[in-house]
Amino acid sequence: MSETWVDLRSDTVTQPTAAMRAAMARAEVGDDVYGEDPTVNELEASLAQRLGFEAGLFLPTGTQSNLAALLTHCGRGDEYIAGQMAHTYRFEGGGAAVLGGIQPQPIPFAPDGTLDLRAVETVIKPADFHFARTRLLCLENTQGGKAIGADYFVLARELCDRRGLALHLDGARLFNAAIALGIDAREIARHCDSVSVCLSKGLGAPLGSVLLGRSEFVAQARRWRKVLGGGMRQAGVAAAAGLHALAHHVERLADDHRRAARLAESLTKLGLEVSCATNMVFVDAGVALPELTAHLEQRRIRIRGSRWVLHLDIDDTGVARIVEGVRDFGGLG
Ligand SMILES: *Cc1c(COP(=O)(O)O)cnc(C)c1O
């Protein structure tokens, strides 16, 4: 039995590589609350430039990044439209409502991970004091692993302009989308007023997200970051990991996508109901899931539910071990 764990629970479980740790150790740092951390400043400026924005803001988590964006776009009594299963609605503890008096208007995601723009239009509230003020459309890319192309963002932008909404993108895995689509991430980002990118998912940094937007927007979000307790001091140590990830771990996301596709194909051959999108494989093990989970755990393979996520720390050998483990299980079908 191999020593190492193959951990499919999420792409957040990656360990910083030796090269990344070396970059962190080398990082020049200062007090970022005073704006004096050169590594944080470099990360913010370089990602802003890469995605076509005026400015960027380094935050400890994607949740805080999305929340700072919502608090900046919306005030008390305002509303944002988001997917029913969107991270900003479902998985962030209701932060916008708790801390900002901001009301969500969730609508279901279409099967391709977009929000139907006609449905968006129908939930925009009239300008009348009976209603919350609809201010913001919040999209996600990738959504459930699905990459959404630039064409959709052109249409979403057109709707937002016509109806006076701002457009925020929760681009936690924006680079997975861009790599899968074979386009520059800027081609998606350019249609949005703000974008949040996670460095701690497939990119493999231990922590950190960056929120991008216009200078004025980012200045206001910086104020909210402080309010939220996210003003960090010598944060360059963490930002250095992000810079390293952006320099070395973007193109390689294609490897995760290729391995996910191969894993899906092998599991399909074993008779499982499987679908695949970018670095995620969705496996329907039916009622056998608890037993399969325990069986794989014994083989040092960790799953949680039906979403199996490929990342930096799962190589071809890891994929072979997963297939082997499922084949051995035999309790399916
Ligand atoms: C992971 C994730 C976030 C942010 O999560 P944190 O754990 O707070 O960094 C936001 N949106 C999506 C779609 C995500 O997958």
PDBQT file of the ligand as one rigid body, heavy atoms in Angstrom, charges set to zero:
ROOT
HETATM    1  C1  LIG A 401     -14.051  28.134  -2.703  1.00  0.00    +0.000 C 
HETATM    2  C2  LIG A 401     -14.987  29.081  -3.316  1.00  0.00    +0.000 A 
HETATM    3  C3  LIG A 401     -15.144  30.380  -2.829  1.00  0.00    +0.000 A 
HETATM    4  C4  LIG A 401     -14.370  30.923  -1.650  1.00  0.00    +0.000 C 
HETATM    5  O1  LIG A 401     -14.163  30.042  -0.634  1.00  0.00    +0.000 OA
HETATM    6  P1  LIG A 401     -13.143  30.237   0.575  1.00  0.00    +0.000 P 
HETATM    7  O2  LIG A 401     -13.098  28.874   1.134  1.00  0.00    +0.000 OA
HETATM    8  O3  LIG A 401     -13.739  31.242   1.468  1.00  0.00    +0.000 OA
HETATM    9  O4  LIG A 401     -11.831  30.694   0.033  1.00  0.00    +0.000 OA
HETATM   10  C5  LIG A 401     -16.037  31.197  -3.463  1.00  0.00    +0.000 A 
HETATM   11  N1  LIG A 401     -16.739  30.784  -4.528  1.00  0.00    +0.000 NA
HETATM   12  C6  LIG A 401     -16.599  29.550  -5.037  1.00  0.00    +0.000 A 
HETATM   13  C7  LIG A 401     -17.378  29.168  -6.255  1.00  0.00    +0.000 C 
HETATM   14  C8  LIG A 401     -15.731  28.663  -4.454  1.00  0.00    +0.000 A 
HETATM   15  O5  LIG A 401     -15.597  27.438  -4.956  1.00  0.00    +0.000 OA
ENDROOT
TORSDOF 0
